Amino acid sequence: VGVFDLFSIGIGPSSSHTVGPMRAAAVFAEELKASGKLDRVASLRVDLYGSLAATGHGHGTMTAILLGLEGFHPEKILPDEVEERLAAIAETGKLQLAGSVQLPYGVKDMVLRPLTILPRHTNGMTFTVSGAEGEVLHSATFFSVGGGFIVREGEEDAAQQELDESKKELPLPFRTAAELLGRCQSKGLSIGEIMFVNERASRSEEEIRAGLLHIYSVMEGCVETSLKREGLLPGGLKVRRRAPDWHERLLKESRDHDPSYRDPKYWQEWVNLIALAVNEENASGGRVVTAPTNGAAGIIPAVLYYALHFAPGMDKASKEDRDDVVVKFLLTAGAIGVLYKEQASISGAEVGCQGEVGSASSMAAAGLAEVMGGTPQQVENAAEIAMEHNLGLTCDPIGGLVQIPCIERNAIAAAKAINAAKMALWGDGTHRVSLDEVIVTMRETGKDMSSKYKETAMGGLAVNVVEC
């Protein structure tokens, strides 16, 4: 798992329910096209299982699959294209399978099986196409395992083998925080530098830097777009967008200063604003960066905003220095994200929101500690503190929408990350509980957690709050 796997560009509102299913559907469409059987297709069937079926409507799963079946990939499709194609499908009742074969198919035709959980993961989906005589031409089952990552049924062992082989090619592989710290000590490198050395196994230094700066530019663009939108978020909960009003209020507080001035006493309000703006855009199906998931997409941009505007010395930093901060921050956060993917999960449907918001908060805390001059031990401590105080976080969004409590939860978790980094930096890096122990605890807590609290809309706020 590399930094560009953890930070990928997609559309909202959910990496596991929108980005992953779209990616899986696009892979299926491409396979069908490559098989030479596309022109023989007479019918299509899509079965959704578990959490995808239970909360798919609120998460945009069905419409994302339609787009994927047409051949669109989440990292390439633009919001305008989303609206255009979905409007055309709704109007005609037909989709363009693999971009060329017209089939009568829509959201209502998908088969939902919310109570059926496939063995590999609760986010399962099966695609099947048949010929005129009913013969099956092609069929495949995929699992969306969090963060937009997908795994194909029957290829889990092959995927693990491929992962193991790729590690052998890395100069400084690591699976645990202990191994990561050992690498730092033996090589005299920071956590971000270890990640950078590994990334250079597949990309040049210039490509890594340009790619990470592009990722941050998409995060910034997401905020800018969100601040121009007003009114209610889609979905029926009548949640009002707050970011535009908050932004206007903060600008008024700085009216006697340069427009770029950020009053330090309002640092938390700015952090809240960025987190809310990103997740309001995500909730409306806009373009976001999975960081490492869509449901937690606002935390890392908000904490990185803090690093660029409120960390000591940044008010006099040059553009190159600021770019260095972005690159170092994302590399460090990515290294911590690898630990969660390797040892636990970043899927809310698998381990609850602790795997999404908790992981993002931990990654952000590490990134901030690194750019503020922390040692590898202090960076690991920051990541540990942030996750330790997100343990047990449930995933129970009202109406299956990534709005309540998801949007505010990002702002709260961003503040936790900043506090965790500051606490770690005031220490010497020694601490009683290791990051590895907390990650394993998160994984075990997720296993023990009732399925009601893992993105199934069967417990918590999802059933105790009236939707309308």
Secondary structure, DSSP 8 states (H G I E B T S, - for coil): --HHHHSEEEESS-IIIIIHHHHHHHHHHHHHHHHT-GGG--EEEEEEEHHHHHHHHHHTHHHHHHHHHTT--TTT--HHHHHHHHHHHHHHSEEEETTTEEEE--GGGSEEETT---SS-SSEEEEEEE-TTS-EEEEEEEEEEETTEEEETT-HHHHHHHHHHHHHHSSS--SSHHHHHHHHHHHT--HHHHHHHHHTTTS-HHHHHHHHHHHHHHHHHHHHHHHT--SB-TTSS--B--HHHHHHHHHHHTTTS-TT---GGGHHHHHHHHHHHHHHHHHTT-EEEESS-STTTTHHHHHHHHHHHTSTTGGG--HHHHHHHHHHHHHHHHHHHHHHHHHS---HHHH-GGGTHHHHHHHHHHHHHHHTT--HHHHHHHHHHHHHTTTT--B--GGG-S-TTHHHHHHHHHHHHHHHHHHHHTS-S--SS-HHHHHHHHHHHHHHS-GGGBSSSSSTHHHHS---
